[in-house]
Amino acid sequence: MKTNVGGIDKILRIVAGIALIAMAAMGIVGAWGWVGVVPLLTGLFGTCPAYTLLGLNTCPLNKNG
């Protein structure tokens, strides 16, 4: 898969994912907090299937390709 998540978007996804997982593990939010795995993985791998479907790209290295 091509990289389509870049810079700040990647950092925000990782931070949000970790925060949701931590809150779920501590019981602050319900089980839905484990959905934080999705933004965490998309941030770590740098690719987002939803961005591909919508034709979005926040990675400056792949804007033209």
PDB file of N, H, CA, C and O in Angstrom:
ATOM      1  N   MET A   1       0.839  -1.182   0.000  1.00  0.00           N
ATOM      2  CA  MET A   1       0.000   0.000   0.000  1.00  0.00           C
ATOM      3  C   MET A   1       0.885   1.247   0.000  1.00  0.00           C
ATOM      4  O   MET A   1       1.949   1.274   0.619  1.00  0.00           O
ATOM      5  N   LYS A   2       0.427   2.256  -0.695  1.00  0.00           N
ATOM      6  H   LYS A   2      -0.437   2.233  -1.198  1.00  0.00           H
ATOM      7  CA  LYS A   2       1.181   3.498  -0.755  1.00  0.00           C
ATOM      8  C   LYS A   2       0.945   4.330   0.509  1.00  0.00           C
ATOM      9  O   LYS A   2      -0.126   4.291   1.114  1.00  0.00           O
ATOM     10  N   THR A   3       1.974   5.075   0.881  1.00  0.00           N
ATOM     11  H   THR A   3       2.844   5.106   0.389  1.00  0.00           H
ATOM     12  CA  THR A   3       1.862   5.967   2.024  1.00  0.00           C
ATOM     13  C   THR A   3       0.963   7.147   1.645  1.00  0.00           C
ATOM     14  O   THR A   3       1.196   7.807   0.633  1.00  0.00           O
ATOM     15  N   ASN A   4      -0.053   7.407   2.453  1.00  0.00           N
ATOM     16  H   ASN A   4      -0.242   6.870   3.275  1.00  0.00           H
ATOM     17  CA  ASN A   4      -0.931   8.539   2.191  1.00  0.00           C
ATOM     18  C   ASN A   4      -1.225   9.345   3.459  1.00  0.00           C
ATOM     19  O   ASN A   4      -2.101  10.210   3.462  1.00  0.00           O
ATOM     20  N   VAL A   5      -0.495   9.059   4.526  1.00  0.00           N
ATOM     21  H   VAL A   5       0.217   8.357   4.524  1.00  0.00           H
ATOM     22  CA  VAL A   5      -0.640   9.787   5.781  1.00  0.00           C
ATOM     23  C   VAL A   5       0.720  10.397   6.104  1.00  0.00           C
ATOM     24  O   VAL A   5       1.714   9.679   6.209  1.00  0.00           O
ATOM     25  N   GLY A   6       0.766  11.696   6.260  1.00  0.00           N
ATOM     26  H   GLY A   6      -0.042  12.279   6.175  1.00  0.00           H
ATOM     27  CA  GLY A   6       2.049  12.326   6.500  1.00  0.00           C
ATOM     28  C   GLY A   6       2.047  13.262   7.698  1.00  0.00           C
ATOM     29  O   GLY A   6       0.994  13.652   8.202  1.00  0.00           O
ATOM     30  N   GLY A   7       3.224  13.606   8.131  1.00  0.00           N
ATOM     31  H   GLY A   7       4.079  13.289   7.721  1.00  0.00           H
ATOM     32  CA  GLY A   7       3.513  14.616   9.138  1.00  0.00           C
ATOM     33  C   GLY A   7       2.618  14.684  10.346  1.00  0.00           C
ATOM     34  O   GLY A   7       2.536  13.753  11.147  1.00  0.00           O
ATOM     35  N   ILE A   8       1.945  15.819  10.454  1.00  0.00           N
ATOM     36  H   ILE A   8       2.012  16.575   9.803  1.00  0.00           H
ATOM     37  CA  ILE A   8       1.106  16.106  11.622  1.00  0.00           C
ATOM     38  C   ILE A   8      -0.038  15.105  11.717  1.00  0.00           C
ATOM     39  O   ILE A   8      -0.413  14.691  12.814  1.00  0.00           O
ATOM     40  N   ASP A   9      -0.585  14.722  10.591  1.00  0.00           N
ATOM     41  H   ASP A   9      -0.281  15.058   9.700  1.00  0.00           H
ATOM     42  CA  ASP A   9      -1.676  13.743  10.563  1.00  0.00           C
ATOM     43  C   ASP A   9      -1.226  12.441  11.231  1.00  0.00           C
ATOM     44  O   ASP A   9      -1.970  11.853  12.016  1.00  0.00           O
ATOM     45  N   LYS A  10      -0.026  12.002  10.920  1.00  0.00           N
ATOM     46  H   LYS A  10       0.578  12.480  10.282  1.00  0.00           H
ATOM     47  CA  LYS A  10       0.525  10.772  11.482  1.00  0.00           C
ATOM     48  C   LYS A  10       0.687  10.896  12.997  1.00  0.00           C
ATOM     49  O   LYS A  10       0.315   9.985  13.738  1.00  0.00           O
ATOM     50  N   ILE A  11       1.236  12.012  13.456  1.00  0.00           N
ATOM     51  H   ILE A  11       1.538  12.752  12.855  1.00  0.00           H
ATOM     52  CA  ILE A  11       1.454  12.242  14.890  1.00  0.00           C
ATOM     53  C   ILE A  11       0.122  12.275  15.631  1.00  0.00           C
ATOM     54  O   ILE A  11      -0.016  11.661  16.689  1.00  0.00           O
ATOM     55  N   LEU A  12      -0.861  12.990  15.078  1.00  0.00           N
ATOM     56  H   LEU A  12      -0.748  13.489  14.219  1.00  0.00           H
ATOM     57  CA  LEU A  12      -2.174  13.075  15.725  1.00  0.00           C
ATOM     58  C   LEU A  12      -2.850  11.713  15.818  1.00  0.00           C
ATOM     59  O   LEU A  12      -3.487  11.406  16.826  1.00  0.00           O
ATOM     60  N   ARG A  13      -2.721  10.899  14.786  1.00  0.00           N
ATOM     61  H   ARG A  13      -2.204  11.148  13.967  1.00  0.00           H
ATOM     62  CA  ARG A  13      -3.313   9.567  14.810  1.00  0.00           C
ATOM     63  C   ARG A  13      -2.670   8.697  15.893  1.00  0.00           C
ATOM     64  O   ARG A  13      -3.366   7.989  16.622  1.00  0.00           O
ATOM     65  N   ILE A  14      -1.350   8.754  15.993  1.00  0.00           N
ATOM     66  H   ILE A  14      -0.785   9.329  15.402  1.00  0.00           H
ATOM     67  CA  ILE A  14      -0.647   7.947  16.989  1.00  0.00           C
ATOM     68  C   ILE A  14      -1.028   8.380  18.404  1.00  0.00           C
ATOM     69  O   ILE A  14      -1.317   7.544  19.259  1.00  0.00           O
ATOM     70  N   VAL A  15      -1.026   9.685  18.641  1.00  0.00           N
ATOM     71  H   VAL A  15      -0.791  10.365  17.946  1.00  0.00           H
ATOM     72  CA  VAL A  15      -1.371  10.208  19.971  1.00  0.00           C
ATOM     73  C   VAL A  15      -2.822   9.872  20.326  1.00  0.00           C
ATOM     74  O   VAL A  15      -3.101   9.431  21.441  1.00  0.00           O
ATOM     75  N   ALA A  16      -3.738  10.076  19.389  1.00  0.00           N
ATOM     76  H   ALA A  16      -3.512  10.434  18.483  1.00  0.00           H
ATOM     77  CA  ALA A  16      -5.150   9.780  19.652  1.00  0.00           C
ATOM     78  C   ALA A  16      -5.354   8.284  19.902  1.00  0.00           C
ATOM     79  O   ALA A  16      -6.114   7.894  20.789  1.00  0.00           O
ATOM     80  N   GLY A  17      -4.679   7.463  19.124  1.00  0.00           N
ATOM     81  H   GLY A  17      -4.062   7.780  18.404  1.00  0.00           H
ATOM     82  CA  GLY A  17      -4.796   6.015  19.295  1.00  0.00           C
ATOM     83  C   GLY A  17      -4.306   5.560  20.655  1.00  0.00           C
ATOM     84  O   GLY A  17      -4.968   4.775  21.335  1.00  0.00           O
ATOM     85  N   ILE A  18      -3.142   6.058  21.050  1.00  0.00           N
ATOM     86  H   ILE A  18      -2.604   6.696  20.498  1.00  0.00           H
ATOM     87  CA  ILE A  18      -2.587   5.699  22.357  1.00  0.00           C
ATOM     88  C   ILE A  18      -3.497   6.187  23.478  1.00  0.00           C
ATOM     89  O   ILE A  18      -3.722   5.472  24.455  1.00  0.00           O
ATOM     90  N   ALA A  19      -4.019   7.400  23.341  1.00  0.00           N
ATOM     91  H   ALA A  19      -3.836   7.981  22.548  1.00  0.00           H
ATOM     92  CA  ALA A  19      -4.906   7.956  24.370  1.00  0.00           C
ATOM     93  C   ALA A  19      -6.177   7.117  24.515  1.00  0.00           C
ATOM     94  O   ALA A  19      -6.590   6.805  25.632  1.00  0.00           O
ATOM     95  N   LEU A  20      -6.790   6.756  23.403  1.00  0.00           N
ATOM     96  H   LEU A  20      -6.454   7.009  22.496  1.00  0.00           H
ATOM     97  CA  LEU A  20      -8.011   5.943  23.468  1.00  0.00           C
ATOM     98  C   LEU A  20      -7.748   4.570  24.069  1.00  0.00           C
ATOM     99  O   LEU A  20      -8.529   4.088  24.890  1.00  0.00           O
ATOM    100  N   ILE A  21      -6.658   3.945  23.665  1.00  0.00           N
ATOM    101  H   ILE A  21      -6.024   4.337  22.999  1.00  0.00           H
ATOM    102  CA  ILE A  21      -6.318   2.623  24.199  1.00  0.00           C
ATOM    103  C   ILE A  21      -6.043   2.716  25.703  1.00  0.00           C
ATOM    104  O   ILE A  21      -6.484   1.860  26.469  1.00  0.00           O
ATOM    105  N   ALA A  22      -5.322   3.744  26.120  1.00  0.00           N
ATOM    106  H   ALA A  22      -4.963   4.440  25.498  1.00  0.00           H
ATOM    107  CA  ALA A  22      -5.016   3.919  27.540  1.00  0.00           C
ATOM    108  C   ALA A  22      -6.291   4.144  28.358  1.00  0.00           C
ATOM    109  O   ALA A  22      -6.449   3.584  29.443  1.00  0.00           O
ATOM    110  N   MET A  23      -7.201   4.973  27.825  1.00  0.00           N
ATOM    111  H   MET A  23      -7.073   5.428  26.944  1.00  0.00           H
ATOM    112  CA  MET A  23      -8.450   5.229  28.544  1.00  0.00           C
ATOM    113  C   MET A  23      -9.308   3.968  28.627  1.00  0.00           C
ATOM    114  O   MET A  23      -9.966   3.731  29.640  1.00  0.00           O
ATOM    115  N   ALA A  24      -9.304   3.165  27.576  1.00  0.00           N
ATOM    116  H   ALA A  24      -8.769   3.357  26.753  1.00  0.00           H
ATOM    117  CA  ALA A  24     -10.059   1.907  27.594  1.00  0.00           C
ATOM    118  C   ALA A  24      -9.445   0.934  28.603  1.00  0.00           C
ATOM    119  O   ALA A  24     -10.163   0.253  29.335  1.00  0.00           O
ATOM    120  N   ALA A  25      -8.115   0.877  28.635  1.00  0.00           N
ATOM    121  H   ALA A  25      -7.532   1.430  28.041  1.00  0.00           H
ATOM    122  CA  ALA A  25      -7.428  -0.029  29.560  1.00  0.00           C
ATOM    123  C   ALA A  25      -7.656   0.369  31.014  1.00  0.00           C
ATOM    124  O   ALA A  25      -7.708  -0.492  31.892  1.00  0.00           O
ATOM    125  N   MET A  26      -7.792   1.672  31.274  1.00  0.00           N
ATOM    126  H   MET A  26      -7.750   2.371  30.561  1.00  0.00           H
ATOM    127  CA  MET A  26      -8.010   2.153  32.642  1.00  0.00           C
ATOM    128  C   MET A  26      -9.482   2.188  33.021  1.00  0.00           C
ATOM    129  O   MET A  26      -9.818   2.488  34.167  1.00  0.00           O
ATOM    130  N   GLY A  27     -10.361   1.887  32.078  1.00  0.00           N
ATOM    131  H   GLY A  27     -10.088   1.644  31.148  1.00  0.00           H
ATOM    132  CA  GLY A  27     -11.781   1.866  32.371  1.00  0.00           C
ATOM    133  C   GLY A  27     -12.442   3.227  32.352  1.00  0.00           C
ATOM    134  O   GLY A  27     -13.575   3.362  32.815  1.00  0.00           O
ATOM    135  N   ILE A  28     -11.773   4.233  31.834  1.00  0.00           N
ATOM    136  H   ILE A  28     -10.853   4.123  31.457  1.00  0.00           H
ATOM    137  CA  ILE A  28     -12.345   5.583  31.766  1.00  0.00           C
ATOM    138  C   ILE A  28     -13.447   5.642  30.716  1.00  0.00           C
ATOM    139  O   ILE A  28     -14.481   6.276  30.925  1.00  0.00           O
ATOM    140  N   VAL A  29     -13.222   4.985  29.598  1.00  0.00           N
ATOM    141  H   VAL A  29     -12.382   4.469  29.428  1.00  0.00           H
ATOM    142  CA  VAL A  29     -14.245   4.887  28.550  1.00  0.00           C
ATOM    143  C   VAL A  29     -14.599   3.410  28.409  1.00  0.00           C
ATOM    144  O   VAL A  29     -13.897   2.539  28.924  1.00  0.00           O
ATOM    145  N   GLY A  30     -15.664   3.149  27.726  1.00  0.00           N
ATOM    146  H   GLY A  30     -16.234   3.856  27.307  1.00  0.00           H
ATOM    147  CA  GLY A  30     -16.083   1.760  27.545  1.00  0.00           C
ATOM    148  C   GLY A  30     -15.181   1.011  26.574  1.00  0.00           C
ATOM    149  O   GLY A  30     -14.102   1.474  26.204  1.00  0.00           O
ATOM    150  N   ALA A  31     -15.653  -0.138  26.183  1.00  0.00           N
ATOM    151  H   ALA A  31     -16.530  -0.514  26.483  1.00  0.00           H
ATOM    152  CA  ALA A  31     -14.893  -0.998  25.272  1.00  0.00           C
ATOM    153  C   ALA A  31     -14.657  -0.340  23.921  1.00  0.00           C
ATOM    154  O   ALA A  31     -13.720  -0.706  23.211  1.00  0.00           O
ATOM    155  N   TRP A  32     -15.498   0.633  23.553  1.00  0.00           N
ATOM    156  H   TRP A  32     -16.259   0.931  24.130  1.00  0.00           H
ATOM    157  CA  TRP A  32     -15.314   1.305  22.270  1.00  0.00           C
ATOM    158  C   TRP A  32     -13.962   2.016  22.195  1.00  0.00           C
ATOM    159  O   TRP A  32     -13.499   2.327  21.098  1.00  0.00           O
ATOM    160  N   GLY A  33     -13.330   2.277  23.316  1.00  0.00           N
ATOM    161  H   GLY A  33     -13.707   2.025  24.208  1.00  0.00           H
ATOM    162  CA  GLY A  33     -12.025   2.928  23.333  1.00  0.00           C
ATOM    163  C   GLY A  33     -10.944   2.110  22.637  1.00  0.00           C
ATOM    164  O   GLY A  33      -9.925   2.654  22.211  1.00  0.00           O
ATOM    165  N   TRP A  34     -11.169   0.797  22.521  1.00  0.00           N
ATOM    166  H   TRP A  34     -11.997   0.356  22.866  1.00  0.00           H
ATOM    167  CA  TRP A  34     -10.195  -0.056  21.837  1.00  0.00           C
ATOM    168  C   TRP A  34     -10.157   0.217  20.341  1.00  0.00           C
ATOM    169  O   TRP A  34      -9.274  -0.281  19.642  1.00  0.00           O
ATOM    170  N   VAL A  35     -11.111   1.007  19.840  1.00  0.00           N
ATOM    171  H   VAL A  35     -11.828   1.411  20.408  1.00  0.00           H
ATOM    172  CA  VAL A  35     -11.068   1.413  18.436  1.00  0.00           C
ATOM    173  C   VAL A  35      -9.825   2.283  18.179  1.00  0.00           C
ATOM    174  O   VAL A  35      -9.477   2.547  17.028  1.00  0.00           O
ATOM    175  N   GLY A  36      -9.167   2.720  19.247  1.00  0.00           N
ATOM    176  H   GLY A  36      -9.449   2.505  20.182  1.00  0.00           H
ATOM    177  CA  GLY A  36      -7.926   3.484  19.132  1.00  0.00           C
ATOM    178  C   GLY A  36      -6.817   2.713  18.442  1.00  0.00           C
ATOM    179  O   GLY A  36      -5.819   3.299  18.022  1.00  0.00           O
ATOM    180  N   VAL A  37      -6.982   1.410  18.322  1.00  0.00           N
ATOM    181  H   VAL A  37      -7.793   0.934  18.662  1.00  0.00           H
ATOM    182  CA  VAL A  37      -6.002   0.587  17.603  1.00  0.00           C
ATOM    183  C   VAL A  37      -5.957   1.014  16.133  1.00  0.00           C
ATOM    184  O   VAL A  37      -4.893   0.983  15.515  1.00  0.00           O
ATOM    185  N   VAL A  38      -7.096   1.410  15.572  1.00  0.00           N
ATOM    186  H   VAL A  38      -7.960   1.435  16.075  1.00  0.00           H
ATOM    187  CA  VAL A  38      -7.160   1.785  14.153  1.00  0.00           C
ATOM    188  C   VAL A  38      -6.315   3.023  13.865  1.00  0.00           C
ATOM    189  O   VAL A  38      -5.442   2.957  13.000  1.00  0.00           O
ATOM    190  N   PRO A  39      -6.535   4.165  14.556  1.00  0.00           N
ATOM    191  CA  PRO A  39      -5.678   5.312  14.250  1.00  0.00           C
ATOM    192  C   PRO A  39      -4.211   5.067  14.602  1.00  0.00           C
ATOM    193  O   PRO A  39      -3.317   5.585  13.932  1.00  0.00           O
ATOM    194  N   LEU A  40      -3.963   4.288  15.639  1.00  0.00           N
ATOM    195  H   LEU A  40      -4.688   3.867  16.183  1.00  0.00           H
ATOM    196  CA  LEU A  40      -2.587   3.972  15.999  1.00  0.00           C
ATOM    197  C   LEU A  40      -1.884   3.235  14.856  1.00  0.00           C
ATOM    198  O   LEU A  40      -0.775   3.603  14.469  1.00  0.00           O
ATOM    199  N   LEU A  41      -2.516   2.212  14.323  1.00  0.00           N
ATOM    200  H   LEU A  41      -3.417   1.912  14.637  1.00  0.00           H
ATOM    201  CA  LEU A  41      -1.900   1.441  13.242  1.00  0.00           C
ATOM    202  C   LEU A  41      -1.787   2.241  11.944  1.00  0.00           C
ATOM    203  O   LEU A  41      -0.779   2.142  11.245  1.00  0.00           O
ATOM    204  N   THR A  42      -2.810   3.033  11.616  1.00  0.00           N
ATOM    205  H   THR A  42      -3.629   3.114  12.185  1.00  0.00           H
ATOM    206  CA  THR A  42      -2.717   3.831  10.393  1.00  0.00           C
ATOM    207  C   THR A  42      -1.627   4.882  10.521  1.00  0.00           C
ATOM    208  O   THR A  42      -0.974   5.223   9.535  1.00  0.00           O
ATOM    209  N   GLY A  43      -1.427   5.396  11.730  1.00  0.00           N
ATOM    210  H   GLY A  43      -1.958   5.118  12.530  1.00  0.00           H
ATOM    211  CA  GLY A  43      -0.341   6.359  11.945  1.00  0.00           C
ATOM    212  C   GLY A  43       1.023   5.703  11.870  1.00  0.00           C
ATOM    213  O   GLY A  43       1.948   6.262  11.281  1.00  0.00           O
ATOM    214  N   LEU A  44       1.159   4.532  12.456  1.00  0.00           N
ATOM    215  H   LEU A  44       0.407   4.079  12.935  1.00  0.00           H
ATOM    216  CA  LEU A  44       2.445   3.836  12.447  1.00  0.00           C
ATOM    217  C   LEU A  44       2.828   3.343  11.048  1.00  0.00           C
ATOM    218  O   LEU A  44       3.993   3.418  10.658  1.00  0.00           O
ATOM    219  N   PHE A  45       1.851   2.842  10.298  1.00  0.00           N
ATOM    220  H   PHE A  45       0.904   2.782  10.614  1.00  0.00           H
ATOM    221  CA  PHE A  45       2.142   2.319   8.967  1.00  0.00           C
ATOM    222  C   PHE A  45       2.117   3.397   7.884  1.00  0.00           C
ATOM    223  O   PHE A  45       2.645   3.194   6.791  1.00  0.00           O
ATOM    224  N   GLY A  46       1.503   4.545   8.188  1.00  0.00           N
ATOM    225  H   GLY A  46       1.074   4.710   9.077  1.00  0.00           H
ATOM    226  CA  GLY A  46       1.491   5.654   7.235  1.00  0.00           C
ATOM    227  C   GLY A  46       0.521   5.489   6.081  1.00  0.00           C
ATOM    228  O   GLY A  46       0.634   6.176   5.066  1.00  0.00           O
ATOM    229  N   THR A  47      -0.422   4.591   6.230  1.00  0.00           N
ATOM    230  H   THR A  47      -0.514   4.033   7.054  1.00  0.00           H
ATOM    231  CA  THR A  47      -1.417   4.408   5.178  1.00  0.00           C
ATOM    232  C   THR A  47      -2.811   4.278   5.787  1.00  0.00           C
ATOM    233  O   THR A  47      -2.993   3.642   6.825  1.00  0.00           O
ATOM    234  N   CYS A  48      -3.775   4.882   5.134  1.00  0.00           N
ATOM    235  H   CYS A  48      -3.627   5.399   4.291  1.00  0.00           H
ATOM    236  CA  CYS A  48      -5.149   4.866   5.628  1.00  0.00           C
ATOM    237  C   CYS A  48      -6.070   4.405   4.496  1.00  0.00           C
ATOM    238  O   CYS A  48      -6.183   5.084   3.476  1.00  0.00           O
ATOM    239  N   PRO A  49      -6.725   3.256   4.669  1.00  0.00           N
ATOM    240  CA  PRO A  49      -7.628   2.764   3.626  1.00  0.00           C
ATOM    241  C   PRO A  49      -8.768   3.747   3.312  1.00  0.00           C
ATOM    242  O   PRO A  49      -9.184   3.856   2.159  1.00  0.00           O
ATOM    243  N   ALA A  50      -9.267   4.450   4.310  1.00  0.00           N
ATOM    244  H   ALA A  50      -8.929   4.361   5.247  1.00  0.00           H
ATOM    245  CA  ALA A  50     -10.336   5.422   4.068  1.00  0.00           C
ATOM    246  C   ALA A  50      -9.839   6.572   3.186  1.00  0.00           C
ATOM    247  O   ALA A  50     -10.571   7.046   2.317  1.00  0.00           O
ATOM    248  N   TYR A  51      -8.609   7.018   3.402  1.00  0.00           N
ATOM    249  H   TYR A  51      -8.014   6.633   4.108  1.00  0.00           H
ATOM    250  CA  TYR A  51      -8.029   8.060   2.554  1.00  0.00           C
ATOM    251  C   TYR A  51      -7.941   7.573   1.110  1.00  0.00           C
ATOM    252  O   TYR A  51      -8.194   8.339   0.181  1.00  0.00           O
ATOM    253  N   THR A  52      -7.585   6.314   0.920  1.00  0.00           N
ATOM    254  H   THR A  52      -7.379   5.691   1.675  1.00  0.00           H
ATOM    255  CA  THR A  52      -7.486   5.757  -0.426  1.00  0.00           C
ATOM    256  C   THR A  52      -8.854   5.780  -1.103  1.00  0.00           C
ATOM    257  O   THR A  52      -8.964   6.172  -2.265  1.00  0.00           O
ATOM    258  N   LEU A  53      -9.892   5.365  -0.386  1.00  0.00           N
ATOM    259  H   LEU A  53      -9.803   5.047   0.558  1.00  0.00           H
ATOM    260  CA  LEU A  53     -11.247   5.362  -0.948  1.00  0.00           C
ATOM    261  C   LEU A  53     -11.740   6.768  -1.287  1.00  0.00           C
ATOM    262  O   LEU A  53     -12.450   6.964  -2.273  1.00  0.00           O
ATOM    263  N   LEU A  54     -11.356   7.746  -0.460  1.00  0.00           N
ATOM    264  H   LEU A  54     -10.779   7.587   0.341  1.00  0.00           H
ATOM    265  CA  LEU A  54     -11.806   9.122  -0.665  1.00  0.00           C
ATOM    266  C   LEU A  54     -10.873   9.938  -1.563  1.00  0.00           C
ATOM    267  O   LEU A  54     -11.186  11.075  -1.914  1.00  0.00           O
ATOM    268  N   GLY A  55      -9.743   9.365  -1.929  1.00  0.00           N
ATOM    269  H   GLY A  55      -9.489   8.441  -1.644  1.00  0.00           H
ATOM    270  CA  GLY A  55      -8.799  10.064  -2.794  1.00  0.00           C
ATOM    271  C   GLY A  55      -7.999  11.135  -2.063  1.00  0.00           C
ATOM    272  O   GLY A  55      -7.519  12.082  -2.686  1.00  0.00           O
ATOM    273  N   LEU A  56      -7.852  10.995  -0.749  1.00  0.00           N
ATOM    274  H   LEU A  56      -8.243  10.226  -0.243  1.00  0.00           H
ATOM    275  CA  LEU A  56      -7.105  11.976   0.038  1.00  0.00           C
ATOM    276  C   LEU A  56      -5.672  11.540   0.214  1.00  0.00           C
ATOM    277  O   LEU A  56      -5.354  10.353   0.136  1.00  0.00           O
ATOM    278  N   ASN A  57      -4.796  12.526   0.457  1.00  0.00           N
ATOM    279  H   ASN A  57      -5.055  13.490   0.520  1.00  0.00           H
ATOM    280  CA  ASN A  57      -3.375  12.233   0.664  1.00  0.00           C
ATOM    281  C   ASN A  57      -2.763  13.397   1.431  1.00  0.00           C
ATOM    282  O   ASN A  57      -2.752  14.522   0.931  1.00  0.00           O
ATOM    283  N   THR A  58      -2.258  13.152   2.626  1.00  0.00           N
ATOM    284  H   THR A  58      -2.267  12.239   3.033  1.00  0.00           H
ATOM    285  CA  THR A  58      -1.618  14.202   3.410  1.00  0.00           C
ATOM    286  C   THR A  58      -0.090  14.044   3.443  1.00  0.00           C
ATOM    287  O   THR A  58       0.604  14.775   4.149  1.00  0.00           O
ATOM    288  N   CYS A  59       0.413  13.089   2.677  1.00  0.00           N
ATOM    289  H   CYS A  59      -0.151  12.495   2.103  1.00  0.00           H
ATOM    290  CA  CYS A  59       1.850  12.856   2.623  1.00  0.00           C
ATOM    291  C   CYS A  59       2.449  13.720   1.519  1.00  0.00           C
ATOM    292  O   CYS A  59       2.130  13.530   0.345  1.00  0.00           O
ATOM    293  N   PRO A  60       3.310  14.665   1.881  1.00  0.00           N
ATOM    294  CA  PRO A  60       3.855  15.585   0.870  1.00  0.00           C
ATOM    295  C   PRO A  60       4.761  14.888  -0.144  1.00  0.00           C
ATOM    296  O   PRO A  60       4.956  15.421  -1.237  1.00  0.00           O
ATOM    297  N   LEU A  61       5.311  13.739   0.165  1.00  0.00           N
ATOM    298  H   LEU A  61       5.153  13.306   1.052  1.00  0.00           H
ATOM    299  CA  LEU A  61       6.211  13.042  -0.745  1.00  0.00           C
ATOM    300  C   LEU A  61       5.461  12.361  -1.884  1.00  0.00           C
ATOM    301  O   LEU A  61       6.045  12.092  -2.934  1.00  0.00           O
ATOM    302  N   ASN A  62       4.183  12.082  -1.692  1.00  0.00           N
ATOM    303  H   ASN A  62       3.708  12.300  -0.839  1.00  0.00           H
ATOM    304  CA  ASN A  62       3.410  11.341  -2.702  1.00  0.00           C
ATOM    305  C   ASN A  62       2.293  12.160  -3.328  1.00  0.00           C
ATOM    306  O   ASN A  62       1.338  11.575  -3.839  1.00  0.00           O
ATOM    307  N   LYS A  63       2.366  13.459  -3.313  1.00  0.00           N
ATOM    308  H   LYS A  63       3.142  13.934  -2.898  1.00  0.00           H
ATOM    309  CA  LYS A  63       1.285  14.287  -3.848  1.00  0.00           C
ATOM    310  C   LYS A  63       1.070  14.063  -5.343  1.00  0.00           C
ATOM    311  O   LYS A  63      -0.070  14.095  -5.808  1.00  0.00           O
ATOM    312  N   ASN A  64       2.120  13.842  -6.089  1.00  0.00           N
ATOM    313  H   ASN A  64       3.046  13.816  -5.711  1.00  0.00           H
ATOM    314  CA  ASN A  64       1.993  13.696  -7.533  1.00  0.00           C
ATOM    315  C   ASN A  64       1.988  12.254  -8.010  1.00  0.00           C
ATOM    316  O   ASN A  64       1.803  11.993  -9.199  1.00  0.00           O
ATOM    317  N   GLY A  65       2.190  11.317  -7.095  1.00  0.00           N
ATOM    318  H   GLY A  65       2.341  11.529  -6.130  1.00  0.00           H
ATOM    319  CA  GLY A  65       2.270   9.952  -7.569  1.00  0.00           C
ATOM    320  C   GLY A  65       1.505   9.045  -6.776  1.00  0.00           C
ATOM    321  O   GLY A  65       1.478   7.847  -7.061  1.00  0.00           O
TER     322      GLY A  65
END
